[in-house]
Amino acid sequence: MTSVITGDIIDSRKQTSKDWVEGLKKILSLFGEAPTQWEVYRGDEFQIEIKNPEDALLSAILIKAHLKAIKLDARMSIGIGNKTHAAEKISESNGSAFIHSGDLFKTLKKQKVNLAIRTTDTLIDEKINLMLQLALTFMNNWPIQAAEFVAIAIEKPNLSQEELAPKLGIKRAAVSRRQKRAQFDLILNLDRYFRKQINNL
């Protein structure tokens, strides 16, 4: 089993592409090598394979946080399933994970949803997608500082608030405020629930 995230930058035409394309590539490079594990195509679309499906949601949230920190956002679909063909470019690979991700992605704009999941189990999809819609009510509105906190807290999960403070260039008390503002504890609870459900597939 594997997972695939398909996404695009929201309102990319309103931005100067050189401002964010390099930023996006830098974010995606955290997930491995291009073009086998991730690829940016058609200017503002991207695809990434997250080989451990349990990590897919936190990976998508990490991408969102990084983008929100540079005043951007993305529409993303997470597909979970198998991989039947591994090509040199991820956009040419195939399997149910790729199909789920691609088909779902086409519906996001119409649904007015920025993040959704499709697995082999429609009941799991329904529950998680409802939770994601609720979580997006605050994730879509993260201020830059909250997004920066989320990105670094996901990338360095073992650091204490004291250790995070100098990395963010703020005092320890301010770290706690940013954590609350970002609703980070809720995100971790959602991620734990997601991992349990994916384990049951």
N, C-alpha and C positions, 0 to 999 in steps of 0.2 A: 504493500500500500504506500502511496505517496500523496503529496498535496501540491496544488498549483495555484498561484495567485496571479490573476489577470487584472490589470488596472490601467487607468489613464489619469492624467492630470486634469483637474477641473479648471475650466476657464483658462486653459493654457495659452490661448491666442491673445489674452489680455496682458500676458507677460512677455518680456523679451526672452526668447528661448535660451540665449547663452547664459542668462542669469540662473536658470534652474536646471538645464539639461545636465551640466556637470555635477550639480548638487545631487540630482536624482541618481546618476551613475555611481557617485560616491556612496550613497545610501545602499544601493543594490549590491555593490561590491562586498558588503558585509556578509552576503549570502553565498559567496563562492565565485567561480570563474564565469566570465561571459565568453561566448554565447551559449555554453552548454547548460549552465544553471540559471542564468538570467539574460534578458535581452531587452533593449529599448528599440521600438520600431515605430514607423509611421509618425515619427516626431515626438508624440506625447503618450504613446501606449507602451506598456511594459508587461513582461511575464517572468515569473520566478518559480522555480521548483524548490519546495521545502521538503527535503527527503523524509523527515520525521513529521507525519501529519499532526501530531500533538503540538508541535511548535508553530503551526500555521497561523493561529489567531494572534499570538503575541508578536509574530513576525509582521503581520499586517498592521497591528497597532504601532509597532516600532517605526514602520515606514510612514504611517500617518503622522506620528509625533515629529519625526524629522522634517517632514514637509510643512507641518503647521509652524515649526520653528523658523522656517524661511518664507512664511506667509503664503504657503500653497496648501493644496489638499488634493486627495485622490479618491477616485471611485474604484473599489476593489471587490472582486469576487474570489472566494476560496473554493476550489474544487477538490474533493477528496475521493480517491479511487485507485485504480491500478495504472501502470505504465506498460504499454505493450510494444512500444517502439521508441528507442532512444536514438535520436538524431544528433548531428553535430551542433545544430542550433535548437534551442528549446522550443522555438516557435514551430519547428517541424516535427517535434516528438508527438507521440499519440498515446491514447489510453483513456479510460473513463474519467480519470482525474482532470485531464486536459479538456475533455468534452464537457464535463460538469462545469468547470471554471469558465470556459468560453461561452457556453449557452446561457449561463446565469448572468455573465457580464453584459450580454446584449440587452438584458431586461432591466438593469439597474436604473438607467436614466428615466425610463418610464415609471418605475416604482418610486422614483425620487429617494433612493436609498444609496448610501455611499459605501456600505460594507455588508456583504451577505455570504452565506455558505451553502454549498450543495454537496451532499454525501450520497451514499447508496440507501440511506434511511430517511424517508420523508418526515417521520415523526421527530427525529433528532433535529432535522433541518428547521422544522416549524418552531420548536422550542428555542433553539439557539438564535434563529433569525429575529424572533421577538425580543430576546434579551439584547441582541446587537442594536436593534432599533432604539431601545430604551437607552443603551449606553451611548449611542450616537448623539442623543440630545445634549450631552455635555462634551463629548469628544469633538464634535464639529465646532464647538465654541471655545476650545482651549486657547487662552492667550499664549503669546510666544514663550513667556517664562514657564508656564505650566507644561507646554509641549517639550521644551528643553529638558525639564525635570524628568518627564516620562521617558524620553529617549535614553537619557543616561542611566536611569534607574533600571530600565529593561536590559540595557547592554552590560551593566555592572551590578547584577542582582545581589552580590555579597557585600557591597559597600554600605556602611552605616550612614545615618544622616550627617554625622560629624565628618566622615570621609567624603561625602558628596558635596558638602558646602564649598570647599576650596575649588573643586572642579567646576562648580557653577558660579564661582566668584561671589558668593553670598555668605551671610552668617548662618549658623546652625538653626536658629529659630526660624529663619526665612525658608529653610528647606522644608520644615514641617508645614508651614503655611502653603507652600507650593504643592506639596503632596496632597493636602486636603483639597486645594483648589482644583487639582487635576482629577480628583476622585480616584486616586491611584489604588487605594485598598479595594475599591469595587472592581477595578480592572483585574486585579490579581485574583479576586474571588471568581470573576467571570472566566478567567483563564483556567482556574482549577476545575471548574464545572465542565468547561469545553474539553479539557484533557480526559476527564472521566468518561464523557460521552463518546469521544473518539476511540477510547480504549475498548468500548463495548461494541464497536462496529464489526 
